[in-house]
């Protein structure tokens, strides 16, 4: 049903706020960071992929493959690796080349390597697959799975030039090809 809805949108004339080419996002909401689905089938996919979003990642792969099959070569799908449920790089998933992942660790005060292996404060109360992991190694794992971009938190009161420079270098070394700024110069993006 989601794919059928996306196709209806893609096939609308561009003067009706639809059409292509473009990048379309499937992802999670800012205010929700719990289990995406509690049914046993989805929980089994979470365990299979050691991720809080196993079913979502399989959905992303399915939609990307359908877009290719149906000739939507100028359409890309994106999602955020964000918060507990979908931040951890899934295991046993191969993402197609029409998928872009934005790693959005929400690390306003630390670079990925500075987090180390301690779970963040909000993760301590959850017993999710992959709850404790090395944040920088996780970014590198994403860089091996798909096209990777960095979702940078650049709010002026939360960032310093030192942290941003170090963080950009870490994302680049992990395989990211570009970045998007969420903050002081919000709405901007570009390659490294």
C-alpha positions, -999 to +999 in steps of 0.1 A: +000+000+000+028+024+008+045+017-025+012+022-044+008+055-027+043+066-035+038+057-072+006+077-073+026+107-060+055+101-084+032+099-114+013+131-108+021+161-130+048+183-115+025+213-115+004+194-089+033+191-064+042+157-075+064+141-102+100+132-103+130+131-101+136+134-064+146+119-031+118+106-010+121+097+027+108+068+047+117+072+083+108+077+119+093+106+137+114+129+160+091+124+190+090+086+188+119+065+199+104+033+212+098+000+195+084+006+160+061-025+161+054-050+189+040-078+167+061-110+168+068-109+131+084-074+133+102-082+166+117-113+148+130-091+120+145-068+147+163-098+162+173-111+127+190-078+118+201-068+153+183-036+149+152-018+163+140-014+128+144-047+110+110-045+093+116-009+082+149-017+066+134-047+048+106-023+036+132+002+024+150-025+004+117-037-011+106-002-022+140+005-037+139-027-057+103-020-069+114+015-080+142+000-101+119-027-114+092-002-125+117+022-142+119+050-117+156+054-123+156+090-113+141+084-079+160+078-047+148+067-013+164+079+019+160+074+056+177+084+088+198+061+110+183+078+140+177+072+176+175+037+192+151+021+168+170+026+135+204+040+144+223+007+146+235-005+112+214-037+105+231-070+099+223-092+068+208-064+047+221-053+013+208-019+003+203-011-034+222+018-049+191+039-050+191+042-012+208+070+008+212+067+045+216+098+066+233+090+099+217+113+124+232+104+158+219+134+175+253+139+191+251+176+198+281+176+222+303+147+210+317+133+177+309+097+170+343+085+182+339+105+215+308+086+225+328+054+228+307+023+238+286+038+265+249+038+258+235+072+257+214+082+287+180+076+270+191+041+258+198+027+292+161+021+300+155+000+268+164-036+262+166-032+224+188-053+201+222-036+198+216-013+227+253-009+234+277-003+206+305+018+195+291+048+177+320+054+154+322+018+144+285+019+137+289+049+113+317+029+095+293-001+093+267+021+076+294+034+052+299-002+040+261-009+036+250+019+014+255+054+001+260+074+033+255+111+042+258+128+075+229+146+092+249+173+110+235+191+141+250+225+138+228+246+162+250+275+171+245+270+209+253+233+207+283+232+184+318+244+183+341+247+153+364+221+168+336+195+172+321+201+138+355+199+120+363+167+138+329+152+132+330+160+095+364+143+093+351+112+111+321+109+088+342+114+057+367+087+069+338+064+076+326+066+040+301+095+040+300+114+007+282+145+019+264+162+048+232+181+056+230+207+082+202+207+108+207+239+127+225+272+123+226+271+086+196+247+083+185+236+049+219+235+035+237+205+023+266+195+001+294+171-006+327+168+013 
